Amino acid sequence: MPDNLEWKGQQCPIPLSQYPKIIMAHGSGGKLTRDLIHRMFEPILKNQYLDQGHDGAVLENPDARIVMTTDSHVIQPLFFPGSDIGKLSVFGTVNDLAMCGATPRWLSLSLIMEEGLEMETLWKVIQSIGEAAKESNIQIVTGDTKVIDRKGDGELLINTTGVGTLDHTQSVGPSEIRPGDKIILSGDIGRHGIAVLSSREGLSFETEIMSDCAPLHRIVLQLLENDIPIHCMRDCTRGGMATALVELADQSQTHFELREDVVPVNETVQGACELFGLDPFYVANEGRFVLFVPESSADKALELIHSHSEGKEAIVIGSVKEKPKGSVTAANAYGGRRILDLLTGDQLPRIC
Ligand code: MG
């Protein structure tokens, strides 16, 4: 295929000789996803909201600041240890609102079902969505249902769009990250990815690994109520903690220096990662986030996060430096250092 294919006087920004078709890695959250977004979507769809480069868009309005975000959920299998696609599709969007410092308010729910989906499965998922919405204090106010032709076993895909309100005057986002900030991680990493992988592969470990899937708005709202000056937050979902940090270092044009040995990883998760040749820093989570606060507020922030069951293991994992801009390094206990970068391929596809 020629690279110079023209459409409406424009050339396709993705080299067609290399990628004539979409592959799984385009959905990994790594390099190929970033290429699609930065090279194809952004130049065409660019505006001041997308420029925020945040987990959601803060919409300015004379009376209130509104936050809007959207997420599609394509996880396989639909049920896995610790959670399911229903909870994930609510908490995932609630968490993106929370990462913007917003109170979750309203949610849309779009179900795309393949002909053949078991009615019992749908019933269980809808119940789960109801429970998760209640726990997140968010109302489902609109939705859509579509059925597509049968190609497989009766798949279910869910899109949710969330709207929240900013009930404070703080500005939270990648552009607020400053050298000197402490980086707090809210808990142990890698459980969601490994829980999904083990149920997909039919593997069992001595202790069952449960997904960390959980809503994060309660922690965030409590930090805000206590006037913690939050510079930025990001949930460590697809691509794991490393991908979230690499993106933020790039967006804030600062340097993050991490201490690899303090990052909490459950022993069974560590063992499973070694078995599959995965790096826990890049394995998906659904209830973990990184938080950037000035050093003077780090102890108080930690104390507040520790008071929540989903934040018991929160810890300072590093700090922000001025240079080298846009990079992340992790030092191990022996003084060795590695540079973290975006992955090109997909460690685990269809994880969220
Ligand atoms: Mg996010």
Residues whose N, C-alpha, C, O or C-beta is under 5 A from the ligand:
A	BS01	MG	D55 D96 D235
